Amino acid sequence: MAEMEKNEVNIALYQLLADWNPMHFEDKTMGDAEVYEMMDAVHQIDDVNELARKFQSIFQYSFEEKLAIEDCQKKANEALSLEGTCGL
């Protein structure tokens, strides 16, 4: 894959995950560390349920709040679809 395409995927993935903002921060950059952790997970995990659990654990570790697994699955599915359409 061309480096440019990979960058575009990462930008789109970042926007998708940052826009999710499950903690409802007024300043969305407060969740940036978690967004980068989720992006890393998307590149390593290709199973929706496993990825959803990873998303859930990232937020639970950072904010001691357990997100609904259904919300995590929806976002994991979108992230994997986005990554998949770009042929990573």
C-alpha positions as CSV (number, residue, x, y, z in Angstrom):
1,M,0.0,0.0,0.0
2,A,1.2,3.5,-0.8
3,E,2.2,5.6,2.2
4,M,-0.2,8.3,1.2
5,E,-3.2,5.8,1.3
6,K,-2.1,4.6,4.7
7,N,-1.9,8.2,6.0
8,E,-5.4,8.9,4.6
9,V,-6.8,5.8,6.4
10,N,-5.2,6.9,9.7
11,I,-6.6,10.4,9.3
12,A,-10.1,9.0,8.6
13,L,-9.7,6.5,11.5
14,Y,-8.6,9.2,13.9
15,Q,-11.6,11.4,12.9
16,L,-14.1,8.4,13.3
17,L,-12.8,7.5,16.7
18,A,-12.3,11.1,18.0
19,D,-15.8,12.1,16.9
20,W,-17.2,9.1,18.9
21,N,-16.2,10.9,22.1
22,P,-18.0,8.3,24.4
23,M,-16.9,10.2,27.5
24,H,-18.7,13.4,26.2
25,F,-15.7,15.7,26.7
26,E,-16.3,19.3,25.7
27,D,-12.7,19.4,24.6
28,K,-12.4,16.3,22.5
29,T,-8.6,16.3,22.6
30,M,-8.9,15.1,26.2
31,G,-9.5,11.6,24.8
32,D,-6.6,11.7,22.3
33,A,-4.5,9.2,24.1
34,E,-7.4,6.7,24.0
35,V,-8.0,7.5,20.3
36,Y,-4.4,6.6,19.5
37,E,-4.7,3.4,21.6
38,M,-7.8,2.4,19.7
39,M,-6.2,3.2,16.4
40,D,-3.3,0.9,17.3
41,A,-5.8,-1.8,18.3
42,V,-7.6,-1.5,15.0
43,H,-4.4,-2.2,13.1
44,Q,-3.6,-5.3,15.3
45,I,-7.1,-6.9,15.9
46,D,-9.4,-7.9,13.0
47,D,-12.2,-9.5,15.1
48,V,-15.0,-7.1,15.9
49,N,-15.9,-8.6,19.3
50,E,-12.2,-8.7,20.4
51,L,-11.7,-5.1,19.2
52,A,-14.9,-4.0,21.0
53,R,-13.6,-5.5,24.3
54,K,-10.3,-3.7,23.7
55,F,-12.0,-0.4,23.2
56,Q,-14.0,-1.0,26.4
57,S,-10.9,-1.8,28.4
58,I,-9.0,1.3,27.1
59,F,-11.8,3.6,28.5
60,Q,-12.3,1.5,31.6
61,Y,-8.5,1.8,32.4
62,S,-8.3,5.5,31.7
63,F,-11.6,6.7,33.2
64,E,-12.8,3.9,35.4
65,E,-16.1,3.8,33.5
66,K,-17.3,0.8,31.5
67,L,-18.8,1.6,28.1
68,A,-21.7,-0.4,26.8
69,I,-20.3,-3.3,24.8
70,E,-22.9,-2.6,22.0
71,D,-21.5,0.9,21.5
72,C,-18.0,-0.5,21.4
73,Q,-19.0,-3.1,18.9
74,K,-20.7,-0.6,16.6
75,K,-17.5,1.6,16.6
76,A,-15.2,-1.4,16.2
77,N,-17.2,-2.5,13.2
78,E,-17.1,1.0,11.7
79,A,-13.3,1.2,12.3
80,L,-12.6,-2.3,10.8
81,S,-14.9,-1.5,7.8
82,L,-13.0,1.8,7.2
83,E,-9.6,0.0,7.5
84,G,-10.8,-2.8,5.2
85,T,-12.1,-0.6,2.4
86,C,-8.6,0.9,2.1
87,G,-7.0,-2.5,1.8
88,L,-4.6,-2.5,4.7
